[in-house]
Amino acid sequence: MSILPIVTYNDPVLREKAAPITEDSPGLQRLIDDMFETMYNGQGVGLAAPQIGESLRLFVMDADPFTADEEGEEDLGPMVFINPEFSPVGEFKTATDEGCLSIPGVRESVTRPETIRVKWLDRELKPHEKTFSGWPGRVIQHEYDHIEGVLFIDYLGSFRKRLLRSRLNMVESGEVDAGYPVRPKRAAEADKG
């Protein structure tokens, strides 16, 4: 397994709608293993393929660090979501601080549905359907946004975004020490040039 660099804010791959996965392959299985290794190395609880530069409808999650101390929260262990689809269940929404490995050092409150119903394929491409709420539901929605080309900061108002502008510019240029390998947009552009 390898630890991959995480692409950061403003990299074009983070704004693409990712392509569906149509078949299993040794490359897919290796990518999944590398994504888990990368996520754990960054002390994250979720990681989507676009965050490591792969525009695929795939993310991994292990929300157990958040659920361990929460009464009524289910420990699910590491999970793989391929070609997921979700829909809200009910109208109740909650606001909670979120962060993102692609935007290190930024945490903001985001309002999302409390409970969702998800259909997905696991790493063996077997179908599943389950209702999630609490931390697992929030992580799934955050990672799902990544495969749709959406970042959690897109939910913020224009005033909050203006306040974050200098921090986002620092992330984009690689001036922020994330504590894990990153590939800032400007560094990636210099490599191409």
C-alpha positions in Angstrom: 0.0 0.0 0.0 1.1 3.6 -0.7 0.3 6.9 0.8 -0.7 9.2 -2.0 -0.6 13.0 -2.1 -3.9 14.7 -1.6 -4.9 17.3 -4.1 -5.8 20.6 -2.5 -8.3 23.4 -2.9 -8.9 24.7 -6.4 -7.4 21.7 -8.3 -9.7 21.2 -11.3 -10.3 17.5 -10.4 -12.1 18.5 -7.3 -14.7 20.3 -9.4 -15.4 17.5 -11.9 -18.4 15.1 -11.7 -16.6 11.8 -11.3 -17.0 8.9 -13.7 -18.8 5.7 -12.7 -16.8 2.5 -12.1 -17.9 -0.3 -14.4 -15.7 -3.2 -13.5 -13.4 -4.7 -10.8 -9.7 -4.8 -11.5 -6.4 -5.3 -9.7 -5.9 -1.5 -10.2 -9.2 -0.7 -8.5 -8.4 -2.9 -5.5 -4.9 -1.3 -5.2 -6.4 2.1 -5.4 -8.9 1.3 -2.6 -6.1 0.0 -0.4 -4.0 3.1 -1.1 -7.0 5.4 -0.3 -7.4 3.8 3.1 -3.7 4.1 3.8 -3.8 7.8 2.7 -6.9 8.6 4.7 -5.5 7.0 7.9 -2.2 8.8 7.4 -4.0 12.1 7.2 -6.1 11.2 10.3 -9.2 11.6 8.1 -12.4 9.6 8.4 -13.3 9.7 4.7 -11.5 10.1 1.4 -12.9 10.4 -2.1 -11.0 9.3 -5.3 -11.0 12.9 -6.7 -9.0 14.0 -3.6 -6.1 11.8 -4.9 -6.5 13.0 -8.5 -8.7 10.1 -9.7 -12.1 11.3 -11.1 -14.0 8.1 -10.1 -17.2 7.6 -8.2 -15.5 6.0 -5.3 -14.9 6.9 -1.7 -13.7 5.2 1.5 -14.8 5.9 5.0 -14.1 4.9 8.6 -16.2 7.1 10.9 -15.5 5.0 14.0 -13.2 7.6 15.5 -16.2 10.0 15.7 -18.7 7.3 16.8 -16.6 5.7 19.5 -17.7 8.1 22.3 -21.2 8.9 21.0 -24.1 7.1 22.7 -26.3 5.4 20.1 -23.8 5.7 17.3 -23.0 2.5 15.4 -19.3 1.5 14.8 -19.2 0.4 11.1 -15.5 -0.1 10.5 -13.8 0.7 7.2 -16.3 0.9 4.3 -15.9 1.3 0.5 -18.6 3.1 -1.5 -18.6 2.6 -5.3 -21.1 4.4 -7.5 -23.1 5.5 -4.5 -26.5 7.2 -4.6 -28.3 8.7 -1.6 -31.5 10.5 -0.7 -32.5 12.3 2.5 -34.9 10.5 4.9 -37.2 13.0 6.5 -36.8 16.8 6.8 -34.6 17.1 9.9 -31.2 18.7 9.3 -28.3 19.4 11.6 -25.4 21.8 11.5 -21.9 20.5 12.4 -18.4 21.7 11.9 -16.7 19.9 9.0 -13.1 19.9 7.7 -11.5 18.3 4.6 -8.1 16.8 3.9 -8.1 18.8 0.6 -8.6 22.1 2.5 -6.3 21.6 5.5 -6.8 23.9 8.5 -10.3 25.1 7.5 -13.3 24.0 9.6 -16.8 25.4 9.1 -20.4 24.6 10.1 -22.4 22.9 7.4 -26.1 22.0 7.5 -27.0 18.6 6.1 -29.8 16.1 6.4 -29.6 14.1 9.6 -30.6 10.8 8.0 -30.0 9.5 4.5 -30.7 6.3 2.6 -27.7 5.1 0.5 -27.4 2.5 -2.3 -23.8 1.6 -3.3 -21.5 -1.2 -4.4 -18.8 -2.5 -2.0 -15.2 -3.3 -3.1 -16.4 -6.6 -4.6 -19.0 -4.7 -6.5 -21.8 -6.3 -4.4 -24.9 -4.0 -4.0 -26.0 -2.6 -0.6 -28.7 -0.4 0.7 -28.8 1.1 4.2 -30.0 4.1 6.2 -27.3 6.2 7.9 -27.5 9.0 10.4 -25.2 10.8 12.8 -21.5 10.9 11.9 -21.5 8.1 9.3 -24.4 9.9 7.4 -22.5 13.2 7.5 -19.2 11.7 6.3 -21.0 9.9 3.5 -22.6 13.2 2.4 -19.3 15.0 2.5 -17.5 12.4 0.5 -20.4 12.1 -2.0 -20.1 15.8 -2.6 -16.5 15.2 -3.7 -17.6 12.8 -6.5 -20.1 15.4 -7.6 -17.5 18.2 -7.8 -18.7 20.0 -4.6 -16.7 21.1 -1.6 -18.0 21.7 1.8 -17.1 25.4 1.6 -19.7 25.7 -1.2 -22.4 25.6 1.4 -21.0 28.8 3.1 -22.4 32.2 2.6 -20.4 34.8 0.6 -19.3 36.7 3.8 -17.8 33.5 5.3 -16.1 32.7 2.0 -14.6 36.2 1.9 -13.2 35.7 5.4 -11.6 32.4 4.3 -10.1 33.8 1.1 -6.5 34.3 2.4 -6.4 30.9 4.0 -7.7 29.2 0.8 -5.1 31.0 -1.2 -2.4 29.7 1.2 -3.8 26.1 0.7 -3.9 26.5 -3.0 -0.3 27.7 -3.2 1.1 25.0 -0.8 1.9 27.4 2.0 0.0 25.4 4.6 1.7 22.5 6.4 -1.0 19.8 6.3 1.0 17.2 8.2 0.5 14.7 5.3 1.6 14.7 1.6 -0.4 17.2 -0.5 -0.3 18.3 -4.1 -1.2 21.9 -4.2 -2.8 23.2 -7.4 0.0 25.7 -8.1 2.7 23.0 -7.6 0.8 20.6 -9.9 0.6 23.4 -12.6 4.3 24.0 -12.3 5.0 20.3 -12.8 3.0 20.4 -16.0 4.6 23.5 -17.3 
